[in-house]
Amino acid sequence: MEKIFFLTASQFVLILTRMTALFLTAPFFSGKVVPIRFRVFLALSVSALLMLHQLPMVYCFQNSPGWSDPGFWSTWLGELGLGLLMGGAALLFWGALQTAGTVIAYCGGISFPVDGGLSNDAAPITASFFYVLGIAVVFLTGGHLLLIDSLLASFHAYPPGTVSVFSELLNEIPTVFALGFQTGIQMALPVLTVILLAQIGLAILNRVLPQLDIFGLSFSVNVLVLFLVLSMTLGVSMVLFQENFERVWRELFTFR
């Protein structure tokens, strides 16, 4: 009886480790505005539900079952690594939003940092706006269900206690970073192009009418152009981000 109780408790610890690592790193839950107690409660609740569909494991123990068994702790590190990998990949791709917002802010002359909110750090206002809007778009389009589905599928592909090496997933992290950076530049490109054309026009105007205060006028022009172009391209940018996020997540974490 004691052995069965220990196996069940150790399995719950492994499930909870993977869930906690994901909820502490995924961009939906890792913001400082989300209380840590809420994330812990969510991880505990989901782990308890998953326990109903998992059988107690014995194969991860090298010796007699016990908390000091090295096999258990090696699999515990594997569970922790898989959870961090899934949450970190999503967080890494979310950098596309901050890249786009930061580049736009610097080119538009509004790069002063503000409280990042969900992004956990001080960032330009456009970067924080893109970050929060990206989370809202993903939730509205069901992207969070894709995350949950991949998490549940991971327990079928890697039951608790069987996670050891997933080098094929680690090799895809540079691809996620490159695609995230590419997506951020694509989102910022329309604003950058129009601001560059506006600057060229102001330079020509300065040569034609040198008596005008072009330096003082350029800031107002940049801000007006930024908000005008952003209002026209924001929807397309969010669609681009959402489609790339789904494509990356389906290719990396399908576990089929």
C-alpha positions, 0 to 999 in steps of 0.5 A, spaced: 500 500 500 505 504 501 509 503 495 502 504 491 501 511 494 509 513 493 508 511 486 502 515 485 505 521 489 511 521 485 508 521 478 504 527 480 510 530 482 513 529 475 506 531 472 506 537 476 513 539 474 512 539 467 505 543 468 509 548 472 515 549 468 510 551 462 505 555 466 511 559 469 514 561 462 509 561 457 507 568 455 500 567 456 501 566 464 508 569 465 507 576 466 507 579 472 500 582 472 498 574 473 499 572 480 504 567 482 499 563 486 494 563 480 499 560 476 501 555 481 493 553 482 492 552 475 498 547 475 496 543 481 488 543 478 491 541 471 496 536 474 490 533 478 486 532 472 491 528 468 493 524 474 486 520 473 488 518 466 495 516 467 498 509 471 503 509 476 510 508 473 515 504 476 520 504 470 524 510 471 526 507 478 533 504 477 533 501 484 527 500 489 522 506 489 524 512 493 525 519 493 533 518 493 533 514 487 537 517 481 533 514 476 527 518 478 531 525 479 533 524 472 526 523 469 524 529 473 529 533 470 527 531 463 520 533 465 522 540 467 526 541 461 520 539 456 516 544 460 521 549 459 522 548 452 515 548 450 513 555 454 520 558 452 519 556 445 512 560 445 516 566 449 521 566 444 517 567 438 513 572 442 519 576 441 517 578 434 512 582 437 517 586 441 521 586 435 516 590 431 514 594 436 521 596 438 523 598 431 517 602 430 518 606 436 525 608 435 524 610 427 517 614 430 521 617 435 517 615 441 522 610 444 521 612 451 520 606 455 514 604 459 511 599 464 511 592 460 505 589 463 505 582 461 512 582 458 515 583 464 520 589 462 520 596 461 519 597 453 517 602 448 509 603 448 508 600 441 512 594 443 507 593 450 501 594 445 503 589 440 505 584 446 498 585 449 494 585 442 498 579 440 496 575 446 489 577 445 489 575 438 491 568 439 486 567 445 480 570 440 483 565 434 483 559 439 491 559 439 491 557 447 487 551 445 493 549 440 497 550 446 493 546 451 492 540 445 500 540 444 501 539 452 496 534 453 499 530 446 505 530 450 503 526 455 501 521 450 508 521 447 512 522 453 508 519 459 511 521 466 517 518 467 519 517 460 522 524 458 529 523 457 532 526 451 529 530 446 534 533 441 530 534 435 526 539 439 532 543 441 535 543 434 529 547 432 530 553 437 534 557 432 529 556 427 523 559 432 528 565 433 529 566 426 522 566 424 520 570 430 525 575 428 523 575 421 516 576 423 517 582 427 521 585 421 515 584 416 510 587 421 514 593 422 516 594 414 510 598 412 511 603 417 519 603 416 518 604 409 513 610 409 517 613 415 523 613 410 519 616 405 517 621 409 524 623 411 526 623 404 521 628 403 522 632 409 530 632 406 528 635 399 523 640 403 529 643 407 533 644 401 528 647 397 525 652 403 531 652 408 528 657 412 523 652 415 524 649 421 524 642 418 528 639 425 522 641 429 517 639 424 520 632 423 518 629 430 510 631 428 511 628 421 514 621 424 509 620 429 503 622 425 506 617 419 507 612 424 500 612 427 497 613 420 500 607 417 500 603 423 492 603 423 492 601 416 496 595 417 495 593 424 490 587 422 494 584 417 500 584 422 496 580 427 494 575 422 501 574 420 503 573 427 497 568 428 498 564 422 506 564 423 505 562 431 500 556 429 505 554 423 511 553 428 507 550 434 504 545 429 510 543 426 514 543 433 509 540 438 504 536 435 507 529 438 503 525 433 
